[in-house]
C-alpha cells in the first residue's frame, strides 16, 4: 500500500530560525513529489514539485530535497517568518498508466513564535 | 483571474438529503479534482477529470458523483448525505496531472 509519513507531527520555532521537515514514502512507481503549504481554513498552496531526476528545488526561502533511492524528501525553511506558521503537506504521486491517485501525508504543523 | 472558486463555503445537511458542491476555474485547466480532508488524515482524492466529458474515480468515490460538461466547471454531487461525509471538501485544477495544482478555498460540510 502506498504511504507517506511526515515528521515531526508538529514543530515550534522562534522567528528567524531555520527548520527542516521530513517526508518518507513508499509510493511506487514514483512519478513526482510535491510540498504544499496550508494555512488554517484555506486550501493548500503549491511550494515545489520534483520529479525522479531532480534532487533539489527552491522557492524563495523554501528548499526541497529528494533522495529517490532512500525514498526520502525534506523541506528546509530558512529565516522563518511568522507567516510561515501553517501545515506543510508532502504528496507523492505514482506513475500508473492513465490513472493518477496521489498519496498525501498528514502534514507537519509549524508554529513560528516572535 | 479568480483562480478556483467553490460554493458554498459552509453547508449543513440532514442525513439523506442531496446537494451539489460547485467548483469552477478560469485558467483553462484540463485537469480538475475533488478531495476531502478529515481531521488527522491526509487529503484523499474522491474523483478527478482529465478534460471535458472524462471523469474517473479516486481513492474514496463511494457516495459521490461528478460530471464535467465544460472545461470550467466540475460539480460534486452527494445523492444521499451520510454523517460519514462530514468533511472539508477541496476542488483543485492544473494544466495536467504533473503540473502545479491550484486549490479552491474549500467547502465545510456537516451532515447531521
HADDOCK unambig.tbl for C-alpha pairs under 7 A between the chains (distance, minus, plus):
assign (segid A and resid 42 and name CA) (segid B and resid 105 and name CA) 5.26 0.50 0.50
assign (segid A and resid 42 and name CA) (segid B and resid 106 and name CA) 6.86 0.50 0.50
assign (segid A and resid 43 and name CA) (segid B and resid 90 and name CA) 6.92 0.50 0.50
assign (segid A and resid 43 and name CA) (segid B and resid 103 and name CA) 5.44 0.50 0.50
assign (segid A and resid 43 and name CA) (segid B and resid 104 and name CA) 5.75 0.50 0.50
assign (segid A and resid 43 and name CA) (segid B and resid 105 and name CA) 4.86 0.50 0.50
assign (segid A and resid 43 and name CA) (segid B and resid 106 and name CA) 6.19 0.50 0.50
assign (segid A and resid 44 and name CA) (segid B and resid 103 and name CA) 6.07 0.50 0.50
assign (segid A and resid 45 and name CA) (segid B and resid 102 and name CA) 6.80 0.50 0.50
assign (segid A and resid 45 and name CA) (segid B and resid 103 and name CA) 6.87 0.50 0.50
assign (segid A and resid 46 and name CA) (segid B and resid 100 and name CA) 6.56 0.50 0.50
assign (segid A and resid 46 and name CA) (segid B and resid 101 and name CA) 6.75 0.50 0.50
assign (segid A and resid 101 and name CA) (segid B and resid 45 and name CA) 6.84 0.50 0.50
assign (segid A and resid 101 and name CA) (segid B and resid 58 and name CA) 6.19 0.50 0.50
assign (segid A and resid 101 and name CA) (segid B and resid 59 and name CA) 6.92 0.50 0.50
assign (segid A and resid 104 and name CA) (segid B and resid 42 and name CA) 5.05 0.50 0.50
assign (segid A and resid 104 and name CA) (segid B and resid 43 and name CA) 5.78 0.50 0.50
assign (segid A and resid 105 and name CA) (segid B and resid 42 and name CA) 5.18 0.50 0.50
assign (segid A and resid 106 and name CA) (segid B and resid 40 and name CA) 6.52 0.50 0.50
assign (segid A and resid 106 and name CA) (segid B and resid 41 and name CA) 5.24 0.50 0.50
assign (segid A and resid 106 and name CA) (segid B and resid 42 and name CA) 4.25 0.50 0.50
